[in-house]
């Protein structure tokens, strides 16, 4: 039986494929991506699956069902990383999925079993997340071909350099009905399981995110010669807006809306010039679209009011809009059954503030997710860490969840 130590050793082996040693960075359509796919293909074959790479660069493996007409239950996560990444975000879900396939290789299932390592969940290289899983969902947009990385290489050229044919990306899309469902194991990327001393949890929904580029426009003037009564300081206005954003989001509680300003730039950027324009980002998330959108309506109105008071102008451009995704009730129940099989009789449900490939795949099939406790909730950082005992419990739970799906499929209880 494949053990937690083997799963963790495979995560460590994937760490070798990095563009920036000793730190970990593995981006879409890079040599490191190709190496990660190759070693994953080897593990898939060892698990009794037939490996292949699809037209968008995702790595797959498949064990056929009783007949080729049966749909596939898909297990997986992603193989790409953010810059200076940890070892487990995404990769743990892929190596766990392979381990479950190995455990079940001699168990008859009423459907096909597939494992996928998605190729670009993070969006690090081209600034567009979920490229691999969106190709599978059939939601690829032609304008993405013009996206460029920091070296000016277009996505179209990167496909060609990787050995993929951009004209064939549509072949990665899965026919509706070809997937029975999608189950993803993932580190929590939050502190709640650790706070409750739980190894595992099930996911109820994945946050719907909206991202904005917000500009506060004032007037650039001499810092020494302009009295306060004449100032239209865009940076001070932006600072007040950012404080407002945090105050409103905090008021919803630790498990309410999440609003983050991660980037700010003042122009012209001289020490002795009042900033005439300040641009900042806003990432807004909540467990439901309605909650998120209500928060945005409040924030925009109050930012417009504060800008008017200061003689400033507010400009807003939305750069990203992803709807929240509900995990299917029957797959939530299957994951809960899996967790109960480990001795946890009262599984905890959590909504995921972080995005996942399940968001894209949820447009074409039902999705469910299993969360594993991670140390201090740290993620997207080299100190990202999991315990072997939690991985062992996760393997048992995910295996049991697949068997529960099999029982439900046989009884017609997959809706």
C-alpha positions in Angstrom: 0.0 0.0 0.0 1.3 3.4 -0.9 2.1 5.3 2.3 2.2 8.9 3.3 6.0 8.8 3.3 6.0 7.9 -0.4 3.6 10.7 -1.2 5.8 13.2 0.6 8.9 11.9 -1.0 7.3 12.5 -4.4 6.5 16.1 -3.4 10.2 16.5 -2.6 11.2 15.0 -5.9 9.0 17.5 -7.7 10.9 20.3 -5.8 13.9 19.4 -8.0 12.2 21.0 -11.0 12.6 24.6 -10.4 13.8 27.6 -12.4 15.2 29.5 -9.4 17.1 27.1 -7.1 17.3 26.8 -4.2 13.8 28.4 -4.1 10.9 26.7 -5.9 9.3 28.2 -9.0 7.8 26.1 -11.8 5.7 27.9 -14.3 3.5 27.0 -17.2 5.1 25.7 -20.4 8.6 25.8 -19.0 11.3 23.2 -19.1 10.5 22.6 -15.4 6.9 22.0 -16.3 8.0 19.4 -18.9 10.1 17.6 -16.3 7.4 17.6 -13.7 4.9 16.1 -16.3 7.5 13.4 -17.2 8.1 12.2 -13.7 4.3 12.3 -13.0 3.7 10.3 -16.1 6.1 7.7 -14.8 4.3 7.5 -11.4 0.9 7.3 -13.2 2.2 4.3 -15.2 3.5 2.6 -12.1 0.0 3.0 -10.5 -1.5 1.1 -13.4 -2.8 4.1 -15.3 -2.3 5.0 -19.0 -0.5 8.4 -19.1 -0.9 11.1 -21.6 -0.4 14.9 -21.9 -3.3 16.8 -23.4 -3.3 19.6 -25.9 -3.0 22.3 -23.1 -0.1 20.6 -21.3 -2.0 19.0 -18.5 -0.7 15.5 -17.5 -3.3 12.7 -17.2 -3.5 9.1 -16.4 -6.5 6.8 -17.0 -7.7 3.4 -15.8 -10.5 2.2 -18.0 -13.9 1.3 -16.5 -16.0 -1.7 -17.3 -16.6 -0.2 -20.7 -15.3 2.8 -22.6 -18.8 4.4 -22.4 -18.6 4.8 -18.6 -17.7 8.3 -17.3 -14.5 8.9 -15.3 -14.1 10.0 -11.7 -11.2 12.4 -11.9 -8.8 13.0 -9.0 -6.1 15.6 -9.0 -4.7 19.1 -8.5 -2.0 21.2 -10.0 1.8 20.9 -10.6 2.7 24.6 -11.2 3.8 27.0 -8.4 4.0 30.6 -7.4 7.5 32.2 -7.1 9.4 31.1 -3.9 6.8 28.4 -3.3 6.2 25.7 -0.8 6.2 22.0 -1.6 2.6 21.1 -1.1 0.2 23.6 -2.7 -1.2 21.5 -5.6 1.6 18.9 -5.7 0.3 17.1 -2.6 -3.1 16.7 -4.2 -1.5 15.2 -7.4 0.7 12.8 -5.5 -2.1 11.8 -3.2 -4.4 11.1 -6.2 -1.7 8.8 -7.7 -1.4 7.0 -4.4 -5.1 6.4 -4.2 -5.1 5.0 -7.8 -2.3 2.7 -6.7 -4.2 1.5 -3.7 -7.3 0.8 -5.9 -5.6 -0.8 -8.8 -7.0 -4.2 -8.0 -10.4 -3.0 -6.9 -13.2 -3.2 -9.4 -14.8 0.2 -10.0 -18.0 0.8 -12.0 -16.5 3.8 -13.8 -13.1 4.9 -15.2 -10.6 6.4 -12.8 -8.4 9.3 -14.0 -5.7 11.4 -12.3 -4.8 14.8 -13.6 -1.9 17.2 -12.8 -3.1 20.6 -14.1 -0.5 22.8 -15.6 -1.3 26.4 -14.7 -3.5 26.9 -11.7 -1.5 29.8 -10.3 -1.2 32.0 -13.4 2.4 33.0 -12.4 3.8 33.2 -15.9 1.1 34.9 -17.9 -1.0 36.6 -15.2 -4.0 34.5 -16.0 -4.9 31.7 -13.6 -6.5 28.3 -14.3 -5.4 28.1 -17.9 -4.9 24.4 -17.8 -8.3 23.6 -16.2 -10.1 26.1 -18.2 -8.9 24.4 -21.4 -10.3 21.1 -20.0 -13.6 22.9 -19.2 -13.8 24.2 -22.7 -13.7 27.8 -21.7 -10.5 28.8 -23.5 -10.6 32.4 -24.9 -8.8 33.3 -28.1 -7.6 36.6 -26.7 -5.4 34.8 -24.2 -3.0 33.9 -27.0 -1.7 37.5 -26.8 -0.8 37.3 -23.1 2.9 37.9 -22.5 5.3 36.8 -19.8 7.9 39.1 -18.2 10.3 38.4 -21.1 7.7 39.4 -23.7 7.0 35.8 -24.9 3.4 35.4 -25.9 1.3 32.4 -24.7 1.0 31.4 -28.4 4.8 31.3 -28.8 5.2 29.5 -25.5 2.8 26.7 -26.7 4.9 26.3 -29.8 8.2 26.3 -27.8 6.7 23.6 -25.5 5.8 21.4 -28.5 2.1 22.1 -28.4 0.0 23.2 -31.3 -2.1 26.3 -30.4 -4.6 25.3 -33.1 -5.4 22.1 -31.2 -6.0 23.5 -27.7 -9.7 22.8 -28.1 -8.9 19.1 -28.0 -8.2 19.4 -24.3 -11.8 20.1 -23.6 -13.8 17.3 -22.1 -17.1 16.3 -23.5 -19.9 17.0 -21.0 -20.8 13.7 -19.4 -17.4 12.2 -19.9 -16.6 13.0 -16.2 -18.7 11.7 -13.4 -17.1 14.2 -11.0 -13.9 15.7 -9.8 -12.3 15.2 -6.3 -9.4 17.3 -5.2 -7.3 17.0 -2.1 -5.5 20.2 -1.0 -3.8 21.8 1.9 -6.2 24.1 3.7 -4.2 27.3 3.2 -5.8 28.6 6.4 -5.7 28.1 10.1 -9.1 26.6 11.0 -8.3 22.9 10.9 -5.2 23.4 13.1 -7.2 25.6 15.5 -9.7 22.8 15.9 -7.0 20.1 16.0 -8.5 18.3 13.0 -6.5 16.5 10.3 -9.1 16.8 7.6 -12.1 18.8 6.5 -14.5 18.9 3.6 -15.1 21.9 1.4 -18.5 23.4 1.0 -17.8 26.1 -1.6 -14.9 27.9 -3.3 -14.7 31.6 -3.0 -15.9 33.8 -5.9 -13.2 36.4 -6.5 -13.3 39.8 -8.1 -10.2 41.8 -8.7 -9.9 45.5 -9.5 -7.4 48.1 -10.5 -8.5 51.2 -8.6 -7.1 54.6 -9.4 -7.4 57.8 -7.3 -6.6 60.8 -9.5 -5.7 64.2 -8.0 -3.2 66.8 -9.0 0.6 66.7 -8.9 2.1 69.9 -7.5 5.1 71.2 -5.6 5.3 69.6 -2.2 6.7 72.8 -0.6 4.7 75.4 -2.3 1.2 74.0 -2.1 -0.8 74.6 1.1 -3.0 71.9 2.5 -6.2 73.7 1.5 -5.1 73.5 -2.1 -3.8 69.9 -2.1 -5.5 67.1 -4.1 -3.2 64.4 -2.9 -4.0 61.1 -4.6 -1.8 59.0 -2.3 -3.4 60.3 0.9 -6.9 59.6 -0.7 -5.8 56.1 -1.7 -4.5 55.5 1.8 -7.8 56.5 3.3 -9.6 54.2 0.8 -7.3 51.3 1.7 -8.0 51.8 5.4 -11.7 51.9 4.6 -11.5 48.6 2.7 -9.8 46.9 5.6 -12.2 48.3 8.2 -15.3 47.2 6.2 -13.9 43.7 5.5 -12.8 43.1 9.1 -16.3 44.0 10.3 -17.6 40.9 8.6 -15.6 38.6 10.9 -12.7 36.2 10.3 -14.8 33.9 8.1 -16.6 36.7 6.2 -15.5 38.8 3.3 -11.8 39.0 2.5 -10.4 42.2 0.9 -6.7 42.5 0.1 -4.7 45.4 -1.4 -1.5 43.8 -2.6 -0.1 46.5 -4.9 0.1 50.3 -4.8 1.9 52.8 -7.0 2.0 56.5 -6.7 2.9 58.9 -9.6 5.0 60.8 -10.4 6.9 59.2 -7.5 9.2 62.0 -6.6 10.0 62.9 -3.0 9.1 66.6 -3.4 6.0 66.2 -5.6 2.4 65.7 -4.3 1.2 62.5 -5.9 -1.2 63.2 -8.7 -2.3 59.6 -9.3 -2.2 56.5 -7.2 -3.2 53.0 -8.5 -3.8 50.1 -6.2 -5.2 46.6 -6.6 -8.1 45.0 -4.7 -8.8 41.3 -4.4 -12.3 40.7 -3.0 -13.5 37.3 -2.0 -16.5 35.7 -0.1 -18.2 32.4 0.3 -21.1 33.6 -2.0 -21.2 35.9 -4.9 -24.0 37.9 -3.3 -22.0 38.6 -0.2 -18.9 39.6 -2.2 -20.9 41.8 -4.6 -22.8 43.5 -1.7 -19.4 44.3 -0.1 -18.1 45.8 -3.4 -21.2 48.0 -3.8 -20.6 49.4 -0.3 -16.9 49.9 -0.9 -17.3 51.6 -4.2 -19.9 54.0 -2.9 -17.8 55.0 0.1 -14.6 55.4 -1.9 -16.5 57.7 -4.3 -17.7 59.8 -1.4 -14.3 60.1 0.2 -12.8 61.1 -3.1 -15.4 63.7 -3.7 -14.7 65.2 -0.2 -11.0 65.5 -1.1 -11.5 66.8 -4.7 -10.3 63.6 -6.2 -11.6 61.3 -8.9 -12.1 57.6 -8.6 -11.5 55.3 -11.6 -12.2 51.5 -11.4 -11.3 48.7 -13.9 -12.3 45.2 -13.1 -9.5 42.8 -14.1 -10.9 39.4 -12.9 -14.3 38.0 -12.2 -14.8 34.4 -11.1 -18.1 33.1 -9.7 -18.2 31.1 -6.5 -18.5 27.4 -7.0 -20.6 25.2 -4.7 -19.2 21.7 -4.1 -21.9 19.1 -5.1 -23.9 17.9 -2.1 -23.4 14.2 -3.0 -19.6 14.7 -3.3 -19.5 16.6 0.0 -21.3 13.6 1.5 -18.8 11.2 -0.1 -15.9 13.2 1.3 -17.5 13.3 4.7 -17.9 9.5 4.6 -14.2 9.3 3.8 -13.3 11.5 6.7 -15.6 9.4 9.0 -13.7 6.3 8.0 -10.6 7.7 9.6 -12.3 8.0 13.0 -13.5 11.6 12.8 -17.3 11.2 13.4 -18.1 14.8 13.0 -16.3 16.2 9.9 -15.9 19.9 9.7 -17.0 21.8 6.7 -15.1 24.9 5.4 -15.5 27.3 2.5 -12.3 27.9 0.6 -11.2 31.5 0.3 -8.4 30.4 -2.1 -9.1 29.5 -5.7 -8.6 26.0 -7.1 -8.8 24.2 -10.4 -12.2 22.8 -9.2 -13.6 26.3 -9.9 -13.0 25.8 -13.6 -13.9 22.1 -13.7 -17.1 22.9 -11.8 -18.4 24.4 -15.0 -18.5 21.0 -16.6 -19.0 18.4 -13.9 -19.7 18.1 -10.1 -16.8 18.8 -7.8 -15.8 18.0 -4.3 -12.7 18.8 -2.2 -10.8 17.4 0.8 -8.8 19.8 3.0 -5.7 18.7 4.9 -4.4 20.6 7.9 -1.3 22.7 7.2 1.1 24.2 9.7 0.0 27.6 10.8 -2.1 28.0 7.7 1.0 29.0 5.8 0.9 28.6 2.0 2.6 30.1 -1.1 5.8 30.2 1.0 8.8 27.9 1.6 7.6 27.2 5.2 4.4 25.5 3.9 4.3 22.2 5.8 2.1 19.2 6.4 2.4 16.3 8.9 2.7 12.7 7.8 -0.1 11.7 10.0 -2.5 14.1 8.3 -1.4 12.9 4.9 -1.9 9.3 6.0 -5.4 10.2 7.2 -6.0 12.1 3.9 -5.0 9.0 1.9 -7.4 6.8 3.8 -10.2 9.4 3.5 -9.7 10.0 -0.2 -9.6 6.3 -0.9 -12.8 5.7 1.1 -14.4 8.7 -0.7 -13.8 7.1 -4.1 -15.3 3.8 -2.8 -18.3 5.8 -1.6 -18.7 7.4 -5.0 -18.6 3.9 -6.5 -21.4 2.7 -4.2 -23.5 5.8 -5.0 -22.9 5.4 -8.8 -24.0 1.8 -8.6 -27.1 2.8 -6.7 -27.8 5.9 -8.9 -27.2 8.3 -6.1 -24.9 10.7 -7.9 -27.0 13.8 -7.9 
